[in-house]
Amino acid sequence: MDLSIPLFTRGAAGRVRDLAHLRAILAAYHDPELRWRGRGEHTCEFRRTGRVQVIVANGRIIGLTDVEPSADARSALLTTPPKAKRHHRRGGAGTRMPTSLDELITRARGAGAEVSYGGSHLRVTMPGWNRAVIVPVTPSDWRSIRNTARYLCRAGINVMRF
């Protein structure tokens, strides 16, 4: 087996856990049990060996995932690529961010925050804090709920879905 190390993107390189994981990644890159190309306009290639799957584009590893091993990796059922997870553009089960102000308030209260109404803004505080996070009730931009969720997370109120 060729042991040369291919180029990694920064995100893919950050997912390498240890030397054994790197060896498994190199085995999937150089000698995959299963290989297929992306659908449509995607030019990436998926390579899988055992529990490691790498995503390769232009000779670079751009993504890594751990997968469940199959009983027979060379079986006819696995020669077709797995279905991609459905991407929800407007929220729903596929997003970790709250997608509405009501959901943001519910998650903030679930994290232990106190939410009080005051005109056109909300005041979000945690017990024992000397400061507050002010949230607009009528946001003018579609990104404002996401930005507010990030701001609350940075302030210590985790409103993300796990």
PyMOL commands that set and color helices and strands:
alter all, ss='L'
color gray80, all
select helices_A, chain A and resi 10-13+19-30+76-79+101-110+144-155
alter helices_A, ss='H'
color red, helices_A
select strands_A, chain A and resi 7-8+34-37+45-49+52-57+60-66+114-118+121-125+133-136
alter strands_A, ss='S'
color yellow, strands_A
deselect
rebuild
show_as cartoon
